Amino acid sequence: MTSPGRPPAASQLTLSQIMDQHHTNLMGTVHGGRILNLIDSAAGVVAARHSDGPAVTAAMDETVFLQAVRVGDVVHLHARITWAGRSSMEVAVRVTADRWDRDVPATTVATSHLVMVAVDDDGTPRTVPPLLPQTEEDHRSFRQAEIRRRHRLALRDALARPVALEVTV
Ligand SMILES: CC(C)(COP(=O)(O)OP(=O)(O)OC[C@H]1O[C@@H](n2cnc3c(N)ncnc32)[C@H](O)[C@@H]1OP(=O)(O)O)[C@@H](O)C(=O)NCCC(=O)NCCS
């Protein structure tokens, strides 16, 4: 039976995590890869919630790190589905940080958009429920996601024959 569809609010997630000293860079601040890992995890939960099963990351758009995250900060990953197609979904993630020294205001530290694809046990793409935007903001996000999708697919097609990279060691 085909699902009647779901609103973005039904699968949205805020994931919070205290930053410890295990993932720092040479500057002593949190490694960007740690933040990317959390972004990917949060998007995966949202995609799984919307599609009632596992989803893999097919693409991650350019992620801009606006501010450094420090050990002791509490980061919050606000993840929400913005678009759904046949088997793919776009999930937007905004990362904010509460600073451990409370006189420094909380701030957005990174934003990202990910393409998640729902898969079955064999890793084959499976159909996902339609997304039903409810609010004006949901509709705007949906329209913007359609533009990003067109750009991603056009870029993928244009770069279908990549230049071979040779690494000499
Ligand atoms: C993602 C994956 C399942 C897609 O498989 P595929 O055989 O290319 O499937 P399709 O061509 O049918 O694409 C499936 C959907 O993903 C979309 N898609 C695939 N690659 C995309 C990209 N680079 N950008 C945007 N959308 C993409 C397609 O448009 C399609 O969307 P739709 O069904 O909503 O129309 C497959 O490439 C894969 O398993 N990749 C590895 C994923 C992974 O392991 N991620 C973790 C990284 S460690």
The ligand as a MOL file (V3000), in Angstrom:
LIG
                    3D

  0  0  0     0  0            999 V3000
M  V30 BEGIN CTAB
M  V30 COUNTS 48 50 0 0 0
M  V30 BEGIN ATOM
M  V30 1 C 23.0850 5.8850 -3.0150 0
M  V30 2 C 22.9190 4.6290 -3.8700 0
M  V30 3 C 22.0650 3.5820 -3.1080 0
M  V30 4 C 22.2080 5.0410 -5.1530 0
M  V30 5 O 22.1640 3.9160 -5.9660 0
M  V30 6 P 21.8750 4.0440 -7.5560 0
M  V30 7 O 21.9870 2.7090 -8.1520 0
M  V30 8 O 22.6710 5.1870 -8.1040 0
M  V30 9 O 20.3460 4.4160 -7.5400 0
M  V30 10 P 19.5550 5.4310 -8.4520 0
M  V30 11 O 20.3010 5.8900 -9.6470 0
M  V30 12 O 18.1990 4.8110 -8.6560 0
M  V30 13 O 19.3880 6.6850 -7.4880 0
M  V30 14 C 18.5700 6.5930 -6.3570 0
M  V30 15 C 18.1360 7.9910 -5.9910 0
M  V30 16 O 19.2600 8.7040 -5.4830 0
M  V30 17 C 19.3990 9.9140 -6.2200 0
M  V30 18 N 20.8340 10.1830 -6.2940 0
M  V30 19 C 21.8300 9.2890 -6.4820 0
M  V30 20 N 23.0170 9.9380 -6.4900 0
M  V30 21 C 22.7360 11.2430 -6.3080 0
M  V30 22 C 23.5420 12.4220 -6.2300 0
M  V30 23 N 24.8680 12.3780 -6.3540 0
M  V30 24 N 22.9270 13.6050 -6.0280 0
M  V30 25 C 21.5870 13.6590 -5.9070 0
M  V30 26 N 20.7690 12.5890 -5.9600 0
M  V30 27 C 21.3520 11.4000 -6.1760 0
M  V30 28 C 18.7600 9.6490 -7.5650 0
M  V30 29 O 18.3870 10.8460 -8.2070 0
M  V30 30 C 17.5740 8.8250 -7.1470 0
M  V30 31 O 16.5730 9.6820 -6.6020 0
M  V30 32 P 14.9830 9.3590 -6.7230 0
M  V30 33 O 14.8120 7.8710 -6.5610 0
M  V30 34 O 14.3710 10.1150 -5.6060 0
M  V30 35 O 14.5680 9.8410 -8.0600 0
M  V30 36 C 24.3210 3.9880 -4.2330 0
M  V30 37 O 25.0410 4.8830 -5.0500 0
M  V30 38 C 25.1370 3.6620 -2.9990 0
M  V30 39 O 24.9060 2.6630 -2.3360 0
M  V30 40 N 26.1120 4.5550 -2.6730 0
M  V30 41 C 26.9070 4.3610 -1.4490 0
M  V30 42 C 26.1720 4.9290 -0.2580 0
M  V30 43 C 26.9930 4.8060 1.0010 0
M  V30 44 O 27.5520 3.7710 1.2880 0
M  V30 45 N 27.0650 5.9150 1.7540 0
M  V30 46 C 27.8890 5.9810 2.9000 0
M  V30 47 C 29.2430 6.4830 2.4960 0
M  V30 48 S 30.5330 5.7400 3.4340 0
M  V30 END ATOM
M  V30 BEGIN BOND
M  V30 1 1 1 2
M  V30 2 1 2 3
M  V30 3 1 2 4
M  V30 4 1 2 36
M  V30 5 1 4 5
M  V30 6 1 5 6
M  V30 7 2 6 7
M  V30 8 1 6 8
M  V30 9 1 6 9
M  V30 10 1 9 10
M  V30 11 2 10 11
M  V30 12 1 10 12
M  V30 13 1 10 13
M  V30 14 1 13 14
M  V30 15 1 14 15
M  V30 16 1 15 16
M  V30 17 1 15 30
M  V30 18 1 16 17
M  V30 19 1 17 18
M  V30 20 1 17 28
M  V30 21 1 18 19
M  V30 22 1 18 27
M  V30 23 2 19 20
M  V30 24 1 20 21
M  V30 25 1 21 22
M  V30 26 2 21 27
M  V30 27 1 22 23
M  V30 28 2 22 24
M  V30 29 1 24 25
M  V30 30 2 25 26
M  V30 31 1 26 27
M  V30 32 1 28 29
M  V30 33 1 28 30
M  V30 34 1 30 31
M  V30 35 1 31 32
M  V30 36 2 32 33
M  V30 37 1 32 34
M  V30 38 1 32 35
M  V30 39 1 36 37
M  V30 40 1 36 38
M  V30 41 2 38 39
M  V30 42 1 38 40
M  V30 43 1 40 41
M  V30 44 1 41 42
M  V30 45 1 42 43
M  V30 46 2 43 44
M  V30 47 1 43 45
M  V30 48 1 45 46
M  V30 49 1 46 47
M  V30 50 1 47 48
M  V30 END BOND
M  V30 END CTAB
M  END
